[in-house]
Every structure is written in structure tokens, then in C-alpha cells.
Amino acid sequence: MDFENWDKDEAGRLKVWPLQAFTTAVFDGTTGGVRLEVGVPKPGKPSPAVQVSLPVDLLRALAAALTEVADRIEAGPAKPS
């Protein structure tokens, strides 16, 4: 897997944040929205979040990609043949 375009810290480690919650929406019956609450919320502040809109084809592609990742995790590490 190529992580060339992923954000990294000063030591070169990937920057990733734990997902706290997510919500979805439908806009005008044509576009889907996803709000991903990430990181650790600070008291009295709204949760940091990324909000994106996606057309149907990207919603399906994202759903398939997430399902593939979950399947790979459940299958465990690849065993040598």
C-alpha cells in the first residue's frame, strides 16, 4: 500500500485520528453527505469533524472499500503459502 500522499508528522509517521462518530444525510435526493467526527473533543467545544458530500457512485465505492478493509481485518494476516 502506498502512503505517499497521506499526511505525516515530523517523524514520518502517518497522521490518523480515531473516529468518534459518524452521521449521514441525503441532499435534494441526489447527493449523500457524511460527517466524520474525529479526534478527541475538548470540553465545551464541538467535536472536530470532516463533512463531505458524495455522488452516488462515490458513496458506493466508499462503502465497498470500507467493506473490503473490514473483510481483510477479519481474515487476519496473510499466511505464507
PDB file as gemmi writes it, atoms N, CA and C in Angstrom:
CRYST1    1.000    1.000    1.000  90.00  90.00  90.00 P 1                      
ATOM      1  N   MET A   1       0.843  -1.174   0.000  1.00  0.00           N  
ATOM      2  CA  MET A   1       0.000   0.000   0.000  1.00  0.00           C  
ATOM      3  C   MET A   1       0.886   1.233   0.000  1.00  0.00           C  
ATOM      4  N   ASP A   2       0.544   2.200  -0.812  1.00  0.00           N  
ATOM      5  CA  ASP A   2       1.320   3.423  -0.957  1.00  0.00           C  
ATOM      6  C   ASP A   2       0.717   4.531  -0.096  1.00  0.00           C  
ATOM      7  N   PHE A   3       1.477   5.045   0.859  1.00  0.00           N  
ATOM      8  CA  PHE A   3       1.015   6.112   1.734  1.00  0.00           C  
ATOM      9  C   PHE A   3       1.689   7.436   1.391  1.00  0.00           C  
ATOM     10  N   GLU A   4       2.198   7.544   0.182  1.00  0.00           N  
ATOM     11  CA  GLU A   4       2.937   8.736  -0.235  1.00  0.00           C  
ATOM     12  C   GLU A   4       2.147  10.022  -0.030  1.00  0.00           C  
ATOM     13  N   ASN A   5       0.861  10.017  -0.337  1.00  0.00           N  
ATOM     14  CA  ASN A   5       0.047  11.227  -0.270  1.00  0.00           C  
ATOM     15  C   ASN A   5      -0.644  11.440   1.071  1.00  0.00           C  
ATOM     16  N   TRP A   6      -0.429  10.560   2.020  1.00  0.00           N  
ATOM     17  CA  TRP A   6      -1.054  10.699   3.331  1.00  0.00           C  
ATOM     18  C   TRP A   6      -0.287  11.724   4.160  1.00  0.00           C  
ATOM     19  N   ASP A   7      -0.993  12.435   5.061  1.00  0.00           N  
ATOM     20  CA  ASP A   7      -0.335  13.372   5.969  1.00  0.00           C  
ATOM     21  C   ASP A   7       0.519  12.607   6.965  1.00  0.00           C  
ATOM     22  N   LYS A   8       1.696  13.167   7.244  1.00  0.00           N  
ATOM     23  CA  LYS A   8       2.627  12.542   8.186  1.00  0.00           C  
ATOM     24  C   LYS A   8       3.125  13.588   9.178  1.00  0.00           C  
ATOM     25  N   ASP A   9       3.548  13.120  10.351  1.00  0.00           N  
ATOM     26  CA  ASP A   9       4.133  14.039  11.327  1.00  0.00           C  
ATOM     27  C   ASP A   9       5.606  14.250  11.011  1.00  0.00           C  
ATOM     28  N   GLU A  10       6.281  15.006  11.868  1.00  0.00           N  
ATOM     29  CA  GLU A  10       7.686  15.335  11.625  1.00  0.00           C  
ATOM     30  C   GLU A  10       8.592  14.107  11.580  1.00  0.00           C  
ATOM     31  N   ALA A  11       8.177  13.025  12.269  1.00  0.00           N  
ATOM     32  CA  ALA A  11       8.970  11.799  12.294  1.00  0.00           C  
ATOM     33  C   ALA A  11       8.629  10.868  11.126  1.00  0.00           C  
ATOM     34  N   GLY A  12       7.702  11.292  10.256  1.00  0.00           N  
ATOM     35  CA  GLY A  12       7.342  10.476   9.107  1.00  0.00           C  
ATOM     36  C   GLY A  12       6.237   9.469   9.369  1.00  0.00           C  
ATOM     37  N   ARG A  13       5.637   9.506  10.585  1.00  0.00           N  
ATOM     38  CA  ARG A  13       4.537   8.584  10.911  1.00  0.00           C  
ATOM     39  C   ARG A  13       3.228   9.133  10.354  1.00  0.00           C  
ATOM     40  N   LEU A  14       2.356   8.226   9.924  1.00  0.00           N  
ATOM     41  CA  LEU A  14       1.059   8.637   9.395  1.00  0.00           C  
ATOM     42  C   LEU A  14       0.239   9.327  10.478  1.00  0.00           C  
ATOM     43  N   LYS A  15      -0.433  10.407  10.085  1.00  0.00           N  
ATOM     44  CA  LYS A  15      -1.351  11.091  10.993  1.00  0.00           C  
ATOM     45  C   LYS A  15      -2.740  10.504  10.766  1.00  0.00           C  
ATOM     46  N   VAL A  16      -3.270   9.872  11.782  1.00  0.00           N  
ATOM     47  CA  VAL A  16      -4.641   9.362  11.734  1.00  0.00           C  
ATOM     48  C   VAL A  16      -5.305   9.677  13.071  1.00  0.00           C  
ATOM     49  N   TRP A  17      -6.612   9.881  13.038  1.00  0.00           N  
ATOM     50  CA  TRP A  17      -7.350  10.225  14.238  1.00  0.00           C  
ATOM     51  C   TRP A  17      -8.443   9.198  14.458  1.00  0.00           C  
ATOM     52  N   PRO A  18      -8.736   8.868  15.724  1.00  0.00           N  
ATOM     53  CA  PRO A  18      -9.798   7.894  15.984  1.00  0.00           C  
ATOM     54  C   PRO A  18     -11.161   8.467  15.606  1.00  0.00           C  
ATOM     55  N   LEU A  19     -11.980   7.642  14.981  1.00  0.00           N  
ATOM     56  CA  LEU A  19     -13.338   8.027  14.625  1.00  0.00           C  
ATOM     57  C   LEU A  19     -14.198   7.931  15.880  1.00  0.00           C  
ATOM     58  N   GLN A  20     -14.876   9.026  16.233  1.00  0.00           N  
ATOM     59  CA  GLN A  20     -15.744   9.044  17.406  1.00  0.00           C  
ATOM     60  C   GLN A  20     -17.190   8.726  17.041  1.00  0.00           C  
ATOM     61  N   ALA A  21     -17.611   9.233  15.889  1.00  0.00           N  
ATOM     62  CA  ALA A  21     -18.996   9.028  15.447  1.00  0.00           C  
ATOM     63  C   ALA A  21     -19.093   9.412  13.981  1.00  0.00           C  
ATOM     64  N   PHE A  22     -20.183   8.988  13.363  1.00  0.00           N  
ATOM     65  CA  PHE A  22     -20.450   9.449  12.007  1.00  0.00           C  
ATOM     66  C   PHE A  22     -21.945   9.590  11.824  1.00  0.00           C  
ATOM     67  N   THR A  23     -22.327  10.475  10.930  1.00  0.00           N  
ATOM     68  CA  THR A  23     -23.729  10.639  10.537  1.00  0.00           C  
ATOM     69  C   THR A  23     -23.766  10.793   9.025  1.00  0.00           C  
ATOM     70  N   THR A  24     -24.928  10.497   8.473  1.00  0.00           N  
ATOM     71  CA  THR A  24     -25.106  10.612   7.030  1.00  0.00           C  
ATOM     72  C   THR A  24     -26.337  11.470   6.735  1.00  0.00           C  
ATOM     73  N   ALA A  25     -26.402  11.952   5.512  1.00  0.00           N  
ATOM     74  CA  ALA A  25     -27.531  12.767   5.081  1.00  0.00           C  
ATOM     75  C   ALA A  25     -27.738  12.581   3.587  1.00  0.00           C  
ATOM     76  N   VAL A  26     -28.930  12.939   3.129  1.00  0.00           N  
ATOM     77  CA  VAL A  26     -29.242  12.964   1.698  1.00  0.00           C  
ATOM     78  C   VAL A  26     -29.643  14.397   1.369  1.00  0.00           C  
ATOM     79  N   PHE A  27     -29.013  14.960   0.343  1.00  0.00           N  
ATOM     80  CA  PHE A  27     -29.299  16.322  -0.076  1.00  0.00           C  
ATOM     81  C   PHE A  27     -30.041  16.311  -1.408  1.00  0.00           C  
ATOM     82  N   ASP A  28     -31.218  16.912  -1.429  1.00  0.00           N  
ATOM     83  CA  ASP A  28     -32.018  17.058  -2.651  1.00  0.00           C  
ATOM     84  C   ASP A  28     -32.276  15.731  -3.359  1.00  0.00           C  
ATOM     85  N   GLY A  29     -32.175  14.624  -2.642  1.00  0.00           N  
ATOM     86  CA  GLY A  29     -32.415  13.326  -3.266  1.00  0.00           C  
ATOM     87  C   GLY A  29     -31.391  12.931  -4.307  1.00  0.00           C  
ATOM     88  N   THR A  30     -30.257  13.664  -4.351  1.00  0.00           N  
ATOM     89  CA  THR A  30     -29.265  13.393  -5.404  1.00  0.00           C  
ATOM     90  C   THR A  30     -27.853  13.165  -4.886  1.00  0.00           C  
ATOM     91  N   THR A  31     -27.543  13.675  -3.706  1.00  0.00           N  
ATOM     92  CA  THR A  31     -26.176  13.628  -3.188  1.00  0.00           C  
ATOM     93  C   THR A  31     -26.207  13.173  -1.738  1.00  0.00           C  
ATOM     94  N   GLY A  32     -25.213  12.389  -1.359  1.00  0.00           N  
ATOM     95  CA  GLY A  32     -25.111  11.956   0.025  1.00  0.00           C  
ATOM     96  C   GLY A  32     -24.082  12.785   0.766  1.00  0.00           C  
ATOM     97  N   GLY A  33     -24.289  12.917   2.055  1.00  0.00           N  
ATOM     98  CA  GLY A  33     -23.332  13.603   2.910  1.00  0.00           C  
ATOM     99  C   GLY A  33     -22.871  12.676   4.016  1.00  0.00           C  
ATOM    100  N   VAL A  34     -21.615  12.825   4.410  1.00  0.00           N  
ATOM    101  CA  VAL A  34     -21.067  12.052   5.519  1.00  0.00           C  
ATOM    102  C   VAL A  34     -20.319  13.022   6.427  1.00  0.00           C  
ATOM    103  N   ARG A  35     -20.623  12.973   7.714  1.00  0.00           N  
ATOM    104  CA  ARG A  35     -19.904  13.761   8.721  1.00  0.00           C  
ATOM    105  C   ARG A  35     -19.150  12.771   9.593  1.00  0.00           C  
ATOM    106  N   LEU A  36     -17.827  12.896   9.619  1.00  0.00           N  
ATOM    107  CA  LEU A  36     -16.969  12.026  10.421  1.00  0.00           C  
ATOM    108  C   LEU A  36     -16.413  12.842  11.587  1.00  0.00           C  
ATOM    109  N   GLU A  37     -16.837  12.520  12.804  1.00  0.00           N  
ATOM    110  CA  GLU A  37     -16.304  13.190  13.987  1.00  0.00           C  
ATOM    111  C   GLU A  37     -15.031  12.461  14.389  1.00  0.00           C  
ATOM    112  N   VAL A  38     -13.944  13.220  14.459  1.00  0.00           N  
ATOM    113  CA  VAL A  38     -12.624  12.612  14.661  1.00  0.00           C  
ATOM    114  C   VAL A  38     -11.900  13.248  15.838  1.00  0.00           C  
ATOM    115  N   GLY A  39     -10.861  12.557  16.288  1.00  0.00           N  
ATOM    116  CA  GLY A  39     -10.023  13.090  17.351  1.00  0.00           C  
ATOM    117  C   GLY A  39     -10.699  12.991  18.697  1.00  0.00           C  
ATOM    118  N   VAL A  40     -10.243  13.816  19.601  1.00  0.00           N  
ATOM    119  CA  VAL A  40     -10.771  13.836  20.957  1.00  0.00           C  
ATOM    120  C   VAL A  40     -11.407  15.205  21.177  1.00  0.00           C  
ATOM    121  N   PRO A  41     -12.739  15.238  21.428  1.00  0.00           N  
ATOM    122  CA  PRO A  41     -13.383  16.530  21.617  1.00  0.00           C  
ATOM    123  C   PRO A  41     -12.881  17.224  22.889  1.00  0.00           C  
ATOM    124  N   LYS A  42     -12.826  18.542  22.837  1.00  0.00           N  
ATOM    125  CA  LYS A  42     -12.442  19.336  24.001  1.00  0.00           C  
ATOM    126  C   LYS A  42     -13.722  19.762  24.721  1.00  0.00           C  
ATOM    127  N   PRO A  43     -13.700  19.785  26.055  1.00  0.00           N  
ATOM    128  CA  PRO A  43     -14.904  20.160  26.804  1.00  0.00           C  
ATOM    129  C   PRO A  43     -15.455  21.511  26.342  1.00  0.00           C  
ATOM    130  N   GLY A  44     -16.757  21.554  26.124  1.00  0.00           N  
ATOM    131  CA  GLY A  44     -17.414  22.784  25.735  1.00  0.00           C  
ATOM    132  C   GLY A  44     -17.238  23.173  24.279  1.00  0.00           C  
ATOM    133  N   LYS A  45     -16.540  22.370  23.501  1.00  0.00           N  
ATOM    134  CA  LYS A  45     -16.303  22.666  22.077  1.00  0.00           C  
ATOM    135  C   LYS A  45     -16.983  21.599  21.230  1.00  0.00           C  
ATOM    136  N   PRO A  46     -17.390  21.962  20.014  1.00  0.00           N  
ATOM    137  CA  PRO A  46     -17.938  20.934  19.132  1.00  0.00           C  
ATOM    138  C   PRO A  46     -16.858  19.922  18.748  1.00  0.00           C  
ATOM    139  N   SER A  47     -17.280  18.720  18.449  1.00  0.00           N  
ATOM    140  CA  SER A  47     -16.324  17.687  18.034  1.00  0.00           C  
ATOM    141  C   SER A  47     -15.685  18.083  16.713  1.00  0.00           C  
ATOM    142  N   PRO A  48     -14.356  17.906  16.585  1.00  0.00           N  
ATOM    143  CA  PRO A  48     -13.735  18.138  15.287  1.00  0.00           C  
ATOM    144  C   PRO A  48     -14.347  17.159  14.281  1.00  0.00           C  
ATOM    145  N   ALA A  49     -14.606  17.641  13.089  1.00  0.00           N  
ATOM    146  CA  ALA A  49     -15.265  16.780  12.103  1.00  0.00           C  
ATOM    147  C   ALA A  49     -14.855  17.156  10.694  1.00  0.00           C  
ATOM    148  N   VAL A  50     -14.996  16.174   9.826  1.00  0.00           N  
ATOM    149  CA  VAL A  50     -14.848  16.373   8.383  1.00  0.00           C  
ATOM    150  C   VAL A  50     -16.218  16.084   7.792  1.00  0.00           C  
ATOM    151  N   GLN A  51     -16.712  16.990   6.982  1.00  0.00           N  
ATOM    152  CA  GLN A  51     -18.009  16.813   6.335  1.00  0.00           C  
ATOM    153  C   GLN A  51     -17.799  16.824   4.828  1.00  0.00           C  
ATOM    154  N   VAL A  52     -18.254  15.773   4.174  1.00  0.00           N  
ATOM    155  CA  VAL A  52     -18.070  15.674   2.729  1.00  0.00           C  
ATOM    156  C   VAL A  52     -19.396  15.317   2.065  1.00  0.00           C  
ATOM    157  N   SER A  53     -19.529  15.747   0.823  1.00  0.00           N  
ATOM    158  CA  SER A  53     -20.674  15.333   0.014  1.00  0.00           C  
ATOM    159  C   SER A  53     -20.148  14.436  -1.096  1.00  0.00           C  
ATOM    160  N   LEU A  54     -20.946  13.440  -1.448  1.00  0.00           N  
ATOM    161  CA  LEU A  54     -20.522  12.466  -2.450  1.00  0.00           C  
ATOM    162  C   LEU A  54     -21.684  12.117  -3.370  1.00  0.00           C  
ATOM    163  N   PRO A  55     -21.404  11.985  -4.670  1.00  0.00           N  
ATOM    164  CA  PRO A  55     -22.428  11.466  -5.575  1.00  0.00           C  
ATOM    165  C   PRO A  55     -22.594   9.957  -5.341  1.00  0.00           C  
ATOM    166  N   VAL A  56     -23.660   9.418  -5.876  1.00  0.00           N  
ATOM    167  CA  VAL A  56     -23.991   8.008  -5.646  1.00  0.00           C  
ATOM    168  C   VAL A  56     -22.838   7.068  -5.970  1.00  0.00           C  
ATOM    169  N   ASP A  57     -22.129   7.283  -7.078  1.00  0.00           N  
ATOM    170  CA  ASP A  57     -21.064   6.346  -7.454  1.00  0.00           C  
ATOM    171  C   ASP A  57     -19.935   6.350  -6.421  1.00  0.00           C  
ATOM    172  N   LEU A  58     -19.602   7.505  -5.874  1.00  0.00           N  
ATOM    173  CA  LEU A  58     -18.549   7.544  -4.850  1.00  0.00           C  
ATOM    174  C   LEU A  58     -19.036   6.985  -3.518  1.00  0.00           C  
ATOM    175  N   LEU A  59     -20.322   7.177  -3.200  1.00  0.00           N  
ATOM    176  CA  LEU A  59     -20.864   6.556  -1.981  1.00  0.00           C  
ATOM    177  C   LEU A  59     -20.735   5.039  -2.057  1.00  0.00           C  
ATOM    178  N   ARG A  60     -21.083   4.480  -3.200  1.00  0.00           N  
ATOM    179  CA  ARG A  60     -20.985   3.014  -3.365  1.00  0.00           C  
ATOM    180  C   ARG A  60     -19.525   2.552  -3.343  1.00  0.00           C  
ATOM    181  N   ALA A  61     -18.643   3.315  -3.969  1.00  0.00           N  
ATOM    182  CA  ALA A  61     -17.222   2.953  -3.970  1.00  0.00           C  
ATOM    183  C   ALA A  61     -16.653   3.020  -2.558  1.00  0.00           C  
ATOM    184  N   LEU A  62     -17.026   4.044  -1.796  1.00  0.00           N  
ATOM    185  CA  LEU A  62     -16.556   4.155  -0.412  1.00  0.00           C  
ATOM    186  C   LEU A  62     -17.091   3.001   0.431  1.00  0.00           C  
ATOM    187  N   ALA A  63     -18.363   2.680   0.276  1.00  0.00           N  
ATOM    188  CA  ALA A  63     -18.946   1.563   1.017  1.00  0.00           C  
ATOM    189  C   ALA A  63     -18.223   0.261   0.692  1.00  0.00           C  
ATOM    190  N   ALA A  64     -17.936   0.026  -0.572  1.00  0.00           N  
ATOM    191  CA  ALA A  64     -17.228  -1.192  -0.982  1.00  0.00           C  
ATOM    192  C   ALA A  64     -15.808  -1.213  -0.422  1.00  0.00           C  
ATOM    193  N   ALA A  65     -15.128  -0.073  -0.448  1.00  0.00           N  
ATOM    194  CA  ALA A  65     -13.762  -0.010   0.070  1.00  0.00           C  
ATOM    195  C   ALA A  65     -13.732  -0.274   1.570  1.00  0.00           C  
ATOM    196  N   LEU A  66     -14.677   0.290   2.307  1.00  0.00           N  
ATOM    197  CA  LEU A  66     -14.727   0.058   3.755  1.00  0.00           C  
ATOM    198  C   LEU A  66     -15.049  -1.396   4.071  1.00  0.00           C  
ATOM    199  N   THR A  67     -15.937  -1.993   3.287  1.00  0.00           N  
ATOM    200  CA  THR A  67     -16.263  -3.410   3.469  1.00  0.00           C  
ATOM    201  C   THR A  67     -15.038  -4.277   3.192  1.00  0.00           C  
ATOM    202  N   GLU A  68     -14.276  -3.933   2.160  1.00  0.00           N  
ATOM    203  CA  GLU A  68     -13.065  -4.694   1.841  1.00  0.00           C  
ATOM    204  C   GLU A  68     -12.045  -4.608   2.981  1.00  0.00           C  
ATOM    205  N   VAL A  69     -11.869  -3.426   3.541  1.00  0.00           N  
ATOM    206  CA  VAL A  69     -10.927  -3.269   4.663  1.00  0.00           C  
ATOM    207  C   VAL A  69     -11.388  -4.110   5.852  1.00  0.00           C  
ATOM    208  N   ALA A  70     -12.686  -4.050   6.178  1.00  0.00           N  
ATOM    209  CA  ALA A  70     -13.210  -4.841   7.294  1.00  0.00           C  
ATOM    210  C   ALA A  70     -13.012  -6.336   7.044  1.00  0.00           C  
ATOM    211  N   ASP A  71     -13.259  -6.787   5.817  1.00  0.00           N  
ATOM    212  CA  ASP A  71     -13.061  -8.203   5.478  1.00  0.00           C  
ATOM    213  C   ASP A  71     -11.598  -8.609   5.659  1.00  0.00           C  
ATOM    214  N   ARG A  72     -10.684  -7.749   5.228  1.00  0.00           N  
ATOM    215  CA  ARG A  72      -9.258  -8.059   5.361  1.00  0.00           C  
ATOM    216  C   ARG A  72      -8.835  -8.132   6.823  1.00  0.00           C  
ATOM    217  N   ILE A  73      -9.369  -7.248   7.647  1.00  0.00           N  
ATOM    218  CA  ILE A  73      -9.052  -7.269   9.070  1.00  0.00           C  
ATOM    219  C   ILE A  73      -9.579  -8.551   9.706  1.00  0.00           C  
ATOM    220  N   GLU A  74     -10.828  -8.902   9.389  1.00  0.00           N  
ATOM    221  CA  GLU A  74     -11.419 -10.108   9.966  1.00  0.00           C  
ATOM    222  C   GLU A  74     -10.689 -11.366   9.505  1.00  0.00           C  
ATOM    223  N   ALA A  75     -10.163 -11.359   8.296  1.00  0.00           N  
ATOM    224  CA  ALA A  75      -9.448 -12.531   7.775  1.00  0.00           C  
ATOM    225  C   ALA A  75      -8.102 -12.723   8.475  1.00  0.00           C  
ATOM    226  N   GLY A  76      -7.577 -11.681   9.073  1.00  0.00           N  
ATOM    227  CA  GLY A  76      -6.291 -11.778   9.749  1.00  0.00           C  
ATOM    228  C   GLY A  76      -5.133 -11.652   8.774  1.00  0.00           C  
ATOM    229  N   PRO A  77      -3.919 -11.741   9.307  1.00  0.00           N  
ATOM    230  CA  PRO A  77      -2.741 -11.590   8.447  1.00  0.00           C  
ATOM    231  C   PRO A  77      -2.669 -12.697   7.405  1.00  0.00           C  
ATOM    232  N   ALA A  78      -2.145 -12.336   6.256  1.00  0.00           N  
ATOM    233  CA  ALA A  78      -1.956 -13.318   5.181  1.00  0.00           C  
ATOM    234  C   ALA A  78      -0.964 -14.378   5.653  1.00  0.00           C  
ATOM    235  N   LYS A  79      -1.281 -15.636   5.360  1.00  0.00           N  
ATOM    236  CA  LYS A  79      -0.398 -16.730   5.735  1.00  0.00           C  
ATOM    237  C   LYS A  79       0.476 -17.108   4.542  1.00  0.00           C  
ATOM    238  N   PRO A  80       1.752 -17.383   4.797  1.00  0.00           N  
ATOM    239  CA  PRO A  80       2.629 -17.796   3.684  1.00  0.00           C  
ATOM    240  C   PRO A  80       2.122 -19.096   3.076  1.00  0.00           C  
ATOM    241  N   SER A  81       2.263 -19.220   1.765  1.00  0.00           N  
ATOM    242  CA  SER A  81       1.786 -20.457   1.108  1.00  0.00           C  
ATOM    243  C   SER A  81       2.892 -21.466   0.955  1.00  0.00           C  
TER     244      SER A  81                                                      
END                                                                             
